[in-house]
Amino acid sequence: MYDLVGIVNHVGDANSGHYVANTKNSITNQWYKCNDHVVTPIKEEEVVSEAAYIFFLVRRDFDCDFDQIKEKVSENFAYEHLIFQHRIE
């Protein structure tokens, strides 16, 4: 069994348009609409629309160590930041 955790919506045509993401907070189960820099809570009934383009699913029996992921992301961000700083100087 899978749970829906995110959707990418596309509004427009094949040549142009705009993407908006709907994401679910896995701790609070609250859905959010991410439209550029504006993030707003939305109701579950508003999550899926005709503009849905990509669905993100997570298998229910998937066991994830979020602390380990956060640590790895932080390490990678710090490394990339150092490389970026070095290229600027």
Buried (B, 14 or more C-beta within 10 A) or exposed (E): EEEBBBBBBBEEEEEEEEBBBBBBEEEEEEBBBBBEEEEEEEEEEEBEEEBEEEEBEBEEEEEEEEEEEEEEEEEEEEEEEEEEEEEEE
